[in-house]
Amino acid sequence: MEETIDLELYAFLFHYNSYTKSWGCFNRADYRNYWNGTESIHKIGRGATLEAALKDAQNDKDKG
């Protein structure tokens, strides 16, 4: 039995903000930018769930 892995997910990191109770999803290329608060290369997705944050980040295909 062979499982398929969505390799596109490896490009993303997730962060839960307990103060706003929301998820952030950003591309690995923006790791330093995200934590330093500087302008990111790719869109940072936000949402109430992991899936919503990922979908929000993936919606911006023209910027990356």
N, C-alpha and C positions, 0 to 999 in steps of 0.2 A: 504494500500500500504506500503510495507516494503522496506526500502533502505538498501543496504549492504555498510558497511564501510570497507575500506582497513586498517586494524589495523596495518599493517606493516609501514604505513606512520607515525604513532605516534612515531616511534622510531627515526625519523629524524628531524633535525632542519636545517633551511635555512638561508643563509646570503648573502646579495647583496653587492658587492664591487663596489662603484660608480667610483672609480679610474680606475679599469680594466674593468668595465662594464660587470662583470661576476658574476655568482651565485656559492656559495659554499654550499655543502650539507654534513652534518656529523651526526653521530649517537649520540643520547643523552648521551650515556656513555662517549663520548669524549668531552663533553661540556667544561670542564676546560682545557683539553689539547689543544683544538682548539684555545681558547682565550689566553692561556699562550704561545702558540707556541711550546709546547713540543710534543714528539712523541705520535701519536694517536694509539688506539687499532684497530680501523676499518679504512678503506680507506675513505679519504675525497674526495667526488665527486666534480668536477668542470665542468661548462658548461655555454653557453650563455643564456640558458633558465632554468627554474626550472626542467623541464622534463629531459633535458640533464644532469644536475647535479645529479639528483636522479638516473638516469640510470647508470651514471659513478660510483656512490657510491655503487650501488647494484651489479655491475659487479664483485666485489671482494668478492666472497663467501668463499674462502679458508682462509682468514685472520680473520674472525670473528667467 
